[in-house]
Amino acid sequence: MLSFRIEGGHRLKGDIIPQGAKNEALQIVCAVLLTPEPVTIHNIPDIRDVNKLIELLGDMGVVVEKLSSSSYRFTAKDIDLNYLESDAYRLKGSALRGSIMVLGPLLARFGKSRIPKPGGDKIGRRRLDTHFLGFEKLGAKFNYDPQNGFYNIDASNLQGCYMLLDEASVTGTANILMAAVLSKGTTTIYHAACEPYIQQLCKMLNRMGAKISGIGSNLLTIEGVDYLKGTEHTMLPDMIEIGSFIGMAAMTQSEITIKNAGVEHLGIIPETFRRLGIRLDIKGDDIYIPAQEHYEIDTFIDGSIMTVSDHPWPGFTPDLLSIVLVTAVQAKGTVLIHQKMFESRLFFVDKLIEMGSQIILCDPHRATVIGLNRAIPLRGIRMTSPDIRAGVSLLIAAMSAKGVSIIDNAEQIDRGYQQIDTRLRNLGAVIERIDGSK
C-alpha cells in the first residue's frame, strides 16, 4: 500500500504548470476508436486512470506510440473484438470507471460491444442510466448478464433521433455523442452537458469530419456521417487541479503562480474561491495567488451564511467542493457546502474534524464549516484517502497542519494528480512516498 508522509507547516513558493485535464482525457482517448486513421493527442496527463485506459486500448488492438512525455499517436485500424470476450478485459474494465467511454465509439463503428460493470471512486451511487438510455434511443439493444456482470449491446442499426437526457451527465453526453456521429440521420440531444471538455470533444470530432452544431449549449445537433478521419488534438489544463492549487496556496499561506491555466475555460471557479476571501490575480493566462495570513468568507447580500453547491456547467463543478470545504477550515467565517450529486463524498470530513477542524456534517450531502481563522492550527494524524478529490483535500489539510501526517491509500490521489509529490516538493513542500504497510 502506497502512503504519503507529509510534514506540515511549510510555505510554498514558485510556479506550477497544471497537467492536462483528466476528465477530458478519458473521453478524448476513447474517441480514437472512431477512426482507423492515426490520431495524435497532446497534453495527456500521466496519471493512473488515463494510463490504464491507454493500456486497455492497446490490449484491444490500438497501436499506441508515445511521442513525448505527454503526446501520443493512436491508430485504431485493427481492433480485436474477441478481446471483449476475455477474462483480462473483464478484470481491467471492471477496475476502471473510464472504461465505460469505449462503448459509444465501439457501437458507432462496429455495431456491437460489451462491457463489465465499471469501477472508480467509492463516492456513492454513480448510475449509468443516462448512457444506456441514450444508446437505446439510438436503437441499441441491451442484455445484462448478472452471472458475469457484463452488459452486452447490439447496435447494428443505429438511427438518429431526438432525446431529452434525464441528467446533464458529462460522460453520458460524450458517450451518446460518439455513438451518434456515425449513426444514420440526425440526432438532437437536449439537456446535454456543455462543460469545456464536451466542447473540446465536439471540436475534435468536427475536425475528424463529424457534423455537430450547438457546441457550448445544452442542445446539440449531430448529423450522422459515414466515416471519420484522423486528427490532432491538444487537451485543456485540468481545472480541478487548478482549483486544488488555489486552495492549497490559501491554506498554506503560500505564494504560487499557476502557469498556462486556460483561464477562459475556468468559468465560475476563480470567482468562487474569491468569495472565500482568497486573493488571486489573473495575468494573461496565469493565475497569481499571493501569500495571505488571513482570508474571510463572503456572505450573501442579506448577511446570511454563504452556500457553495455543485451545479451542471456553467455552475460550480462537484469535483472542487471537497477542495472548497477544506480551504474554508482556516478561513474567517462560515460556509455551507452542499454536495448534491454524490451521497458519500463528504464522509472524509471526520478526518478533518480529528485534525481539529470545526465542521458539522448535517447529512450525507451537506456540511457546515466554521472557519478557525488560524486561531488553532490543524494537527497531523494518520488517515486514508477514500477517493481522488477527498485525498487531495486531506493532503492540503496535512500540508497546513502542525506535525506529521500519513495518508494511506495514496494510489487514489495518483489516479487524478500527476506526480503530485514531486511537483509539490519543487515548491517547497516536505512530502515523500512510503510503504504504508510497514
Phi, psi and omega in degrees: 000129179276138176226156172253134173254120185239126172263113186280173174091006181259130177279145180258157178202134176136191182256147175219141181253124180292150176288171171295155188289120179301311185292332173287319184300321185297330178267323181295317181297322179289333181296342179296340179290348184282347184221147173280352182274159180296141175233125180254129182235132180249158178065038175282127181289142179271074182232161189300312183299318181289318179298321178294323179292318177298319177298320179297317177298320177300319178296332180279352178114359177289130175280118184249121178243123178271113184273329178201188182296337183228008181238136181226152168245128181245134175232108184260051183285316184240094180267131179267094181292341178293337178299331181294346179269353190275158175294327180298318178294319179299316182292315182288317182294321182288341181271355188230115181299323182295348181297338178299336185283352176282344187298306183305308179299318181293319178296319182294317188271325187244350176079006178198161175189171172210153183208138173284160178300120186290159177264217179124198182296147174265075185236023180107183184296127177233090189283157181251010186304318183300317178301306189290321178296321178296316178298318181297322178293334176280351177115003180286150178241132186250147172218116179262127179258104182292342181291318181246001177072024181260141167263122178253130186233130173253119181228046186286348182217065180287131181234135177299151182201176171265137175216145174247110184293145179286339173208154181277064182286129180294308181292324177297313178300314181298316182295314179295320178302315182291330176287325187284333187296334178252009177280162179279136177085198186250134176247133175242122179249112178257149188065033176286150170294148181229024176306155175308328180293323175292320177299319178298315179299316180300315181295321177296314181296322177295323176295333179280351179117000177289164179235089183243129176235164184087015183300130182096354178246178178264016177231102182255137176241127183238118173267118184297143177238169183270338188206143173242142181257178178284169180199183175231139187215141175242128184276154179290160168297153184281110183295332180289320177294322179298314176299322178297319180291325177297312178297320179297318179298316181295313183295327184260008179055046188251158177253110185228142170245121177268111185274147174050057189273357183060049190305322184295345182257005186273347177058231187275359186301307180302319182293326178297317178290328175297325180289346170277358179096007183276126175279132173211140181245130177264119182240098185067242179254015179251154176241120179257124177247111179284159177293131181235128175289322182218153172216141188243129180291136178290167172237168172290167186302325181277005179089359181284162183297134181290143174244133171246120182227162181270147179214158170299152178305137014268021173287184186282133184290137179296337182292345180254001180294323178297323179291317178299318181300310183291327179295326180290344184302321181255015176278171170262123180118187186228145178216144174260122177262122182241103179265099187279329193279316187242131187274356181239006189284343181263001186290349178287351184294343178299327178288323177294322177296319178297331179281349177118003179290155174253096184226135174251115175276103187289319180193182183300344185248348187226139175221137176257124180254122176257107187297141181276343181054033178063012177295330179229125176284147171293156179246144181290139178217178172260134183210173183235138179278117181276333179203177187301305188289319176297323179300316179289326176298317176294325177296317178298316178299317181295322180292334180266352188277166174268125179100195186254137175239149173241129175247109178278167181058039182291350174303329178300319179293320178297338178296334185234349184231122187282119175043049189297324181293317179296315183293324179286325175299325179296341177265353179114003178289151176251096185215139178217155175272135178224165174277106185289350181279351182262000000 
